[in-house]
């Protein structure tokens, strides 16, 4: 029996008017996979047969969507990959085609396995690649942030119409030595790298070290972004100032929405200019302040979305607090997502929940 790999976003052809079997294997989670088959209106197909890890559809609608969710509710755990097989039910002859694919579902509650369209006696089978698989893959805090962001937004990646471009700006002045040396800056860059795989899929995250001038940091992937930022910090000369609203940070993608996270230890002296940059069409700014809450209150209101990262007295540091306290990581990511989506849209509503 010929077996073909079902490539993402590429239709594969099968004969119509034959029962199809969908089978998934996910190790110990196989019994946790719940199938659903619906037509173009979202109504369930009749006469489907389900058993452990298997769905059989005797007759397809003109359009059929096959999805999976977790039987016990909630999201699939980290590193969950479904081995999918699509074949004719009861097919024994040698020329019966089998389609196979590996589909990642980590950190999301449900996933479409395939969309099937019937026309002229042929079934067109397509699955969309929503995994945003990273090469090299995300690990550590970046992976945890990716999974938490997926859980918050309910998707493995936002729709292309809602995707953003991302920039991470790090204050390169001497006042940032403490949050840099205690790992706080690196931890937040890791979190933003994981977050970016969901809200900025298939896009490069730009990073810059900014003092009296802008120094763009070369990074090949999200997985190495934090390490690349740290190398740039080590080799850079500490500046005496920080221009958070440097003109060099504006307008790199004028035709698309860009959110820039500004990592610093207090309200910038050029805050009025930063607010103006936040008001430019297609541009948004988000302050990430490494500071005590009382100190920030004394400085006044930022006037733009702000995430406060307070110092940690224990040896685990900010990275440990985020890594070992899922509730804290979730709160931090929801704060970091503020301003990423148009108010009132489904993604914005999920962030606000």
C-alpha positions in Angstrom: 0.0 0.0 0.0 1.6 3.3 -1.0 2.1 5.7 1.9 2.5 9.5 1.4 3.5 12.2 3.8 0.7 14.8 4.0 2.6 18.1 3.5 1.3 21.2 5.3 -1.1 23.4 3.2 -0.7 21.0 0.2 -3.8 19.1 -1.0 -3.6 15.3 -1.3 -6.1 13.4 -3.4 -8.2 10.3 -2.4 -11.1 8.6 -4.0 -14.5 9.8 -2.9 -17.4 7.6 -1.9 -15.3 5.4 0.3 -15.2 5.3 4.1 -12.2 7.0 5.6 -10.4 6.1 8.8 -8.5 8.7 10.8 -6.1 7.3 13.4 -3.9 9.1 15.8 -1.2 7.8 18.1 0.1 10.0 21.0 1.6 7.5 23.4 -0.2 7.5 26.8 -2.4 10.3 25.6 -3.9 8.4 22.7 -7.0 7.5 24.7 -7.4 11.2 25.6 -7.9 12.3 22.0 -11.5 13.2 21.2 -12.5 13.5 17.6 -15.2 15.7 16.0 -16.3 15.7 12.3 -18.5 18.6 11.1 -19.8 19.9 7.8 -19.5 23.4 6.4 -22.1 24.8 8.8 -20.4 23.3 11.9 -23.0 20.6 12.3 -21.8 17.1 13.3 -21.7 14.5 10.6 -24.0 11.6 11.3 -23.0 7.9 11.5 -19.4 8.4 12.4 -17.7 5.7 14.4 -15.2 6.4 17.1 -13.0 4.2 19.2 -9.6 4.7 21.0 -7.5 6.9 18.8 -9.7 6.3 15.7 -12.5 8.0 13.8 -14.3 6.3 10.9 -16.4 8.5 8.5 -18.6 6.3 6.3 -19.7 9.2 4.0 -18.1 12.6 3.7 -20.1 15.9 3.3 -19.1 18.2 0.4 -16.9 19.8 3.1 -15.8 18.0 6.2 -13.6 19.3 9.0 -12.0 16.8 11.4 -10.8 18.2 14.7 -9.4 16.8 17.9 -9.5 18.0 21.5 -8.6 16.6 24.8 -11.2 14.3 26.3 -10.5 15.5 29.9 -10.7 19.1 28.8 -8.0 21.7 29.1 -4.9 21.9 26.8 -2.6 19.2 25.5 0.7 19.1 27.5 4.1 20.2 26.2 5.7 18.2 23.4 2.5 16.5 22.4 2.7 15.4 18.7 -0.1 13.4 17.1 1.0 10.7 14.6 -1.9 10.9 12.1 -2.8 8.3 9.6 -5.6 8.7 7.0 -6.6 5.6 5.1 -9.6 3.9 3.5 -11.5 1.9 6.1 -11.2 -1.8 5.5 -8.9 -1.4 2.5 -6.9 -4.4 1.7 -5.8 -4.1 -1.9 -2.2 -3.2 -2.7 -2.9 0.2 -4.3 -4.9 1.7 -1.4 -3.3 5.0 -0.5 -2.4 6.0 3.1 -1.6 9.5 4.2 0.5 10.2 7.3 1.5 13.4 9.1 2.9 14.6 12.4 0.8 17.3 14.0 1.8 19.3 17.1 -0.9 20.2 19.6 1.2 21.4 22.6 -0.5 24.0 24.8 -3.8 24.2 22.8 -7.2 22.8 23.6 -8.2 21.7 20.1 -6.8 21.4 16.6 -8.1 20.8 13.1 -6.5 17.7 11.7 -7.7 18.0 8.2 -10.2 19.8 5.9 -11.7 17.6 3.2 -13.5 18.7 0.1 -15.4 16.4 -2.3 -15.7 17.3 -6.0 -15.9 15.2 -9.2 -15.4 11.9 -7.4 -12.2 13.1 -5.6 -11.5 14.0 -2.0 -9.0 16.8 -1.5 -7.3 16.5 1.9 -5.5 19.5 3.4 -4.0 20.2 6.8 -2.7 23.6 7.8 0.6 23.8 9.6 -0.2 25.7 12.7 2.7 24.3 14.8 5.3 27.1 14.2 7.9 24.5 14.9 11.1 26.2 15.7 14.5 25.2 14.3 16.2 24.8 16.7 13.2 24.2 19.0 12.4 26.4 21.9 13.5 25.1 25.3 13.3 26.2 29.0 11.5 29.4 29.8 10.9 30.3 26.1 9.1 27.0 25.6 7.0 27.5 28.8 6.1 31.0 27.6 5.1 29.6 24.2 2.8 27.1 25.8 1.3 29.6 28.2 0.7 32.1 25.4 -1.1 29.4 23.3 -3.2 28.5 26.3 -4.2 32.2 26.9 -5.1 32.8 23.2 -6.5 29.4 22.5 -4.4 28.9 19.4 -1.0 27.6 18.4 -0.6 30.8 16.3 -2.8 33.8 15.7 -4.4 34.3 12.3 -2.2 36.1 9.7 -4.5 39.1 9.8 -3.8 39.5 13.6 -0.1 38.7 13.5 2.4 41.4 14.4 6.0 42.3 13.9 8.0 42.3 17.1 11.0 44.3 18.3 12.7 44.1 21.7 14.7 47.1 22.8 17.0 46.8 25.8 18.3 49.8 27.7 22.1 49.8 27.3 22.9 52.3 30.0 24.8 51.6 33.2 21.7 51.7 35.4 20.6 48.3 33.8 23.6 46.4 35.3 21.6 44.9 38.1 18.7 43.4 36.1 21.1 42.3 33.5 23.5 40.6 35.9 20.8 38.9 37.9 19.3 37.3 34.8 16.2 39.4 34.7 16.7 40.8 31.3 17.6 37.4 29.8 14.5 35.9 31.4 12.2 38.5 29.9 13.8 38.1 26.5 13.2 34.4 26.7 9.6 35.0 27.6 9.1 37.4 24.7 10.8 34.9 22.3 8.3 32.2 23.3 5.4 34.7 23.1 6.6 35.8 19.6 6.2 32.3 18.2 2.4 32.6 18.7 1.7 36.3 17.9 4.5 36.8 15.3 4.6 33.4 13.6 7.1 33.0 10.7 8.5 36.5 11.4 11.9 37.5 12.6 12.0 39.1 16.1 14.3 42.2 15.9 16.3 43.1 19.0 18.4 46.2 19.7 20.6 47.5 22.5 20.0 51.2 22.8 22.0 53.8 24.7 22.9 57.0 23.0 22.5 55.2 19.7 20.8 52.1 18.3 22.8 48.8 18.0 20.8 46.1 16.2 21.5 42.6 17.4 22.0 39.8 14.9 20.0 36.7 15.9 19.3 33.6 13.8 16.3 32.3 15.7 14.0 32.8 18.7 15.7 29.9 20.4 19.0 31.8 20.6 17.6 35.4 21.0 18.3 35.7 24.7 21.9 34.4 24.3 22.5 36.7 21.4 21.2 39.7 23.4 23.5 38.7 26.3 26.6 38.5 24.0 25.8 41.9 22.7 25.5 43.3 26.2 28.8 41.8 27.2 30.7 43.3 24.2 29.0 46.7 24.4 30.2 49.8 26.2 27.8 51.0 28.8 26.2 54.3 27.8 25.4 57.3 29.9 21.9 57.7 28.5 19.0 55.8 27.0 16.9 57.1 24.0 13.8 54.9 24.2 12.2 56.8 21.4 15.2 56.9 19.1 13.9 57.6 15.5 15.9 54.6 14.3 13.4 52.3 16.1 10.4 53.6 14.0 9.0 52.7 10.6 10.9 49.5 9.7 7.6 47.9 8.6 5.4 50.8 7.7 2.8 48.6 6.0 2.3 46.3 9.0 1.6 46.5 12.7 4.7 46.5 14.9 4.9 46.2 18.7 8.1 47.2 20.4 8.8 46.1 24.0 11.2 48.5 25.8 13.1 46.9 28.6 14.5 49.4 31.1 14.7 50.1 34.9 12.5 53.2 35.2 10.3 55.6 33.2 12.6 56.9 30.4 13.5 60.6 30.4 12.2 60.9 26.8 8.8 59.4 27.8 6.8 62.1 26.0 8.5 61.1 22.7 7.9 57.4 23.5 4.2 58.1 23.9 4.2 59.9 20.5 5.9 56.8 18.9 3.2 54.7 20.5 0.6 56.9 18.7 2.0 56.5 15.2 -0.2 54.4 12.9 1.0 50.8 12.9 3.4 51.4 15.8 2.9 50.4 19.4 5.2 50.6 22.5 5.2 48.5 25.6 7.4 49.3 28.6 8.9 46.5 30.6 10.1 48.0 33.9 12.6 46.2 36.2 11.7 48.2 39.3 10.0 48.1 42.6 6.3 48.9 42.5 6.7 51.8 45.0 9.5 53.4 42.9 7.3 53.2 39.8 4.4 54.8 41.6 6.6 57.7 42.6 7.6 58.3 39.0 4.0 58.6 37.8 1.9 57.1 35.0 3.6 55.8 31.9 0.7 56.5 29.6 1.4 53.4 27.5 1.0 49.6 28.2 3.5 48.6 31.0 4.7 45.4 32.5 6.3 45.6 36.0 9.0 43.1 36.8 9.8 43.4 40.5 13.2 42.3 41.9 13.5 38.9 43.5 15.4 38.4 46.7 15.9 34.7 46.4 18.6 32.8 44.6 16.2 31.6 42.0 15.9 35.1 40.5 13.3 36.3 38.1 13.9 33.4 35.7 13.2 30.9 38.5 10.1 32.7 39.7 8.7 32.6 36.2 9.7 29.1 35.4 8.5 27.5 38.6 5.4 29.6 39.2 3.0 29.0 36.3 0.5 31.5 37.6 3.1 34.2 37.7 4.3 33.4 34.2 0.7 33.5 32.9 0.1 36.9 34.6 3.3 38.3 33.1 2.4 37.1 29.6 -1.1 38.5 29.8 0.5 41.8 30.8 3.0 41.6 27.9 0.2 41.0 25.5 -1.6 44.2 26.4 -1.8 46.4 23.3 -1.0 43.6 20.8 -4.6 43.2 19.5 -7.4 45.6 18.4 -9.7 46.1 21.4 -12.9 44.0 21.1 -11.4 41.3 18.9 -11.5 37.7 20.1 -7.7 37.7 20.9 -8.0 40.9 22.9 -11.0 39.5 24.8 -9.0 36.4 25.7 -6.1 38.5 27.0 -8.6 40.5 29.1 -10.2 37.5 30.7 
